[in-house]
Amino acid sequence: RSDVVIVSMHAGAEYSEKPTGRQVEFARAAIEAGASAVAGHHPHVTQPVEAYAGGVIFYSLGNLVFDQMHRQDTQRGLIGEALFRDAKLESWRTHPVRIRGVVPELAEAETS
């Protein structure tokens, strides 16, 4: 028993900016089973975030501290933030991270 469940998901195709069908299926099943949030990792690049059935799915947060310097797309990541009031997910957002060398620093939010 717990008030909030956050699932860590190690899944996805490396370097793919889109979640696989299995990632989507697993993450949504976790939310449907009672998780409030799913935090994905493994692809080394960021993937979309989805609000789903009262929860949030961060499909891949990308890298945070990693020495994978041979690819530009692995030099960015996200920090996922979820705010709860009692057991209810109240809001969520992401904070972009840029990796310089192997040191993460908060990046300016990109706007469209």
Protein Blocks (a to p, Z undefined) as FASTA:
>chain_A
ZZbdcddddedjehiabdcfklmmmmmmmmmnopabdcdehjopacddddeehiacdfbg
bjfbdcbfkbmklmgccddddddehjbcfbdcddddddehjaccddddddZZ
